[in-house]
Amino acid sequence: MTNLKEIKIKELAEKYFEINHPTGLKIIICPMKNYTSSHAILGTVYGSVNNCFGTLNGDLNTVPEGIAHFLEHKLFEDKSGRDTFELFSETGADVNAFTSFEKTCYFFSGTSSFLKNLKILLEFVNSPYFTEKTIEKEQDIIAQEIKMYNDDPDWQVFFNTLAAIYIKHPIRTDIAGTIQSISKITKELLYTCYGTYYAPNNMILVATGNVEPESVVTCVNELYNSKEFKQISFENIMPEEPTNINKKIIRKCLPVSIPLITVGFKCKSGNKVENFTNKFKYDMLLKMLFGETSAFFKKCYETGLVTEPFELQALSGNGFVSLLIGAKTITPEKLYEGILNEIGQKHVSGLNSDDFRCHKKDAFSSLVKTWEQPDALANVLFDLATVGLDFNSLFESISKLQINELEKLFKDNVEEEKSVLSVVSSS
């Protein structure tokens, strides 16, 4: 098979294949023995933060916030007006899509008719059709979605945290944009963004589970050889983000029985590979400090500061790295102070070596378990491909990680002066 690259996982008796299609599309295929289900993702390295880009001819394009999410919605409707969900329902497959900060993915799962589903997926994502009439209709639909999220406490405490952390980076803006920004979306802008970001050389196809590499490539060839594709060169342009935070404390009033908080930390950003691999280290760090087995959580639970585990999240991408610690508490400021004190104490005492070994083992085990779930594995393989890494690099990153390296990352990046508090309460 042309350009077929076999990748053997050293720590497991597993392998998968990478194929660089002549159109520029990267194809990743992982046949999983004894699985009846299959999963496929067709995605573009394009998300809500990509609102400014330059092309080789010198054009600079600045587009409305929320256009990536808007484009995701519109691709599900074909020229006849038929909803693509109907086509997948006929085969019994589950289909969906999402837009995040840096990617837009279309995916399906099923136990039969894999190639038929794959053909539907490839065809609808590669067949854009926009009219001013359908755009106007979608603007009304997404405006209602935005209003709904404006009243969602969890959504608001999350994005208010990012707005408090970041001054210029577009991650501070809701993925769906604003009602004002989506009102500026036109047919021409949608085609411009589609033509730039949905070119095959900016897209990735991942198939996992009960799949055969030869059949997947044949299916891709049938569609892609019947269309004319161009490889597009462009540059994402990001504003220069200051090192300081935007706002120390941000509050919003919504009807909630118990206040919601998120404590956020602005960390240093490196190149895309560093940010990607560091995310796994930050995930481990957060679990060590604030996970369900941590001394700090047990103390907070026993004293009534919290009644549920903390929601822990490390975010990383082009120009941003941040750590988020979420909770419900009747004393937001007291919990915030407690989190900062815990971090200050750990800066002095250092991380516990036994905790480190335990969480390192858990991180390794979690990677192994992804090979038991076709959808989870497909998502990890997709994310790895966006930064040019393979699965072995994750195992290597974790196996080589030493406690002094994690402590340095912790002390250099998790600082009180780079922390923010987001609160949603009823008063």
C-alpha positions, 0 to 999 in steps of 0.5 A, spaced: 500 500 500 502 506 498 506 510 503 503 505 508 507 506 515 506 501 520 507 503 527 508 498 533 507 500 540 513 497 544 509 497 550 503 493 547 502 487 542 499 492 538 500 496 532 496 501 527 498 504 520 499 511 518 498 513 510 499 520 507 494 520 501 497 524 495 491 529 496 495 531 503 490 527 507 493 524 513 490 517 514 490 513 521 487 506 521 488 501 527 484 494 526 482 492 533 482 484 534 475 481 537 471 488 536 465 488 532 464 496 533 468 501 529 469 508 530 471 514 525 473 521 525 474 526 520 477 532 522 480 539 521 485 542 525 481 548 525 477 551 531 474 557 535 481 560 536 483 561 528 479 567 527 485 570 523 490 567 518 494 569 512 495 566 505 501 565 501 499 571 496 499 576 502 492 576 504 490 577 511 483 574 513 480 576 520 473 573 520 467 573 526 468 569 532 464 563 532 465 561 525 468 555 526 462 552 530 457 555 525 461 552 519 460 545 523 453 546 523 452 548 516 456 542 513 450 537 516 445 540 511 446 538 503 444 541 497 437 538 497 436 540 504 436 533 507 439 532 514 445 528 514 443 525 521 438 521 517 443 518 512 446 515 518 440 513 522 438 508 516 445 504 517 444 504 525 450 508 526 451 514 531 454 520 528 455 527 531 460 533 531 464 538 535 468 544 535 473 545 540 478 551 541 483 548 535 479 542 532 473 541 528 471 533 528 465 529 525 465 522 527 460 516 527 460 509 531 457 503 529 457 495 529 455 494 521 456 498 514 462 501 516 464 502 509 457 505 507 458 510 513 465 512 512 463 514 505 457 518 507 462 521 512 467 523 507 462 525 502 458 530 506 464 533 509 467 534 502 461 537 499 459 544 502 453 548 500 451 555 503 446 560 501 444 566 505 437 563 506 440 557 510 445 562 513 440 566 516 436 560 519 442 558 522 444 564 525 437 564 529 438 557 531 445 558 534 443 565 537 438 561 541 444 556 543 448 562 545 443 565 549 442 558 553 449 557 554 449 564 557 444 562 562 448 555 564 452 556 570 458 551 568 459 554 562 459 561 564 464 559 570 469 556 565 469 561 560 469 567 565 475 563 568 479 564 561 476 571 560 480 572 567 486 569 565 487 571 558 488 578 555 488 578 548 488 570 546 482 568 543 481 562 547 477 567 552 471 567 547 466 562 547 467 557 542 460 559 539 462 566 538 457 572 540 450 573 537 453 580 534 459 576 531 455 570 528 450 576 525 456 578 521 457 571 518 456 570 510 456 565 505 463 568 502 466 568 509 464 560 510 467 558 503 473 562 505 474 558 511 472 552 508 477 553 502 482 554 507 482 549 513 478 544 510 483 542 505 485 535 505 493 537 507 489 540 514 485 534 515 486 527 519 482 521 518 482 516 523 479 509 523 479 504 529 476 498 531 473 493 526 476 496 520 481 493 514 486 498 512 486 496 505 478 497 505 479 504 508 484 507 503 480 504 497 474 508 500 478 514 500 481 514 493 474 513 490 471 519 493 478 523 493 480 521 486 473 524 483 474 531 486 479 536 485 483 538 491 488 543 492 493 543 498 493 550 501 498 553 505 496 558 510 499 561 517 494 562 523 496 569 526 495 569 534 495 576 538 501 576 542 499 574 549 502 578 555 504 574 561 500 577 566 493 575 568 487 579 565 483 580 572 484 577 579 476 575 580 470 575 576 463 574 578 457 572 575 450 572 578 445 566 576 440 562 580 444 556 583 443 553 590 451 552 591 456 557 588 460 554 583 468 556 582 473 555 578 481 557 580 485 558 574 492 558 573 496 561 567 502 557 565 508 559 560 506 556 553 512 553 549 511 550 542 506 545 540 509 539 542 512 541 548 505 544 550 502 537 548 506 533 552 506 537 558 499 537 558 499 530 560 504 532 566 499 537 568 494 532 568 498 528 573 500 534 577 493 536 578 491 529 580 497 529 585 495 535 588 487 536 588 485 529 586 480 524 590 486 521 594 490 527 595 490 530 602 488 536 600 481 534 598 480 529 604 481 535 608 476 540 604 471 534 604 472 533 612 471 540 613 465 541 609 468 546 604 466 541 598 462 535 598 464 533 591 471 531 588 474 537 584 473 538 577 481 538 574 483 540 567 489 542 563 488 546 557 494 547 552 494 549 545 497 554 540 499 560 545 496 557 551 497 553 557 492 553 563 490 549 569 483 549 572 480 547 578 473 547 579 468 546 585 461 547 588 462 551 595 459 555 600 465 559 601 468 561 595 474 565 597 476 561 603 477 555 598 481 559 593 485 561 599 486 554 601 488 552 594 493 557 594 496 555 601 496 548 598 500 550 592 505 555 596 506 549 601 508 544 596 513 549 593 516 549 599 516 541 601 516 538 594 511 533 591 511 526 595 515 521 591 510 515 593 504 519 590 508 521 584 510 513 583 502 511 584 500 517 579 505 515 574 503 508 574 495 510 573 497 515 567 501 509 564 495 504 565 490 510 563 494 510 556 493 502 556 486 502 557 485 507 551 486 501 547 480 497 549 475 503 547 475 504 539 472 511 540 477 513 545 483 511 541 481 514 535 481 521 539 488 520 542 491 518 535 487 524 532 490 529 537 497 526 536 497 527 529 495 534 530 502 535 533 506 530 529 507 525 534 505 517 535 503 513 540 509 511 543 511 518 544 506 518 550 509 512 553 516 515 552 514 521 555 511 518 561 516 513 562 521 518 562 518 523 567 522 524 573 519 527 580 524 533 579 522 534 572 515 535 574 517 539 580 520 544 576 514 544 571 510 546 577 514 551 581 516 555 574 508 555 572 503 554 578 504 561 581 499 565 586 500 571 582 498 568 575 492 565 579 484 567 578 478 566 581 471 565 577 465 565 581 458 564 579 453 565 585 445 567 586 447 573 589 
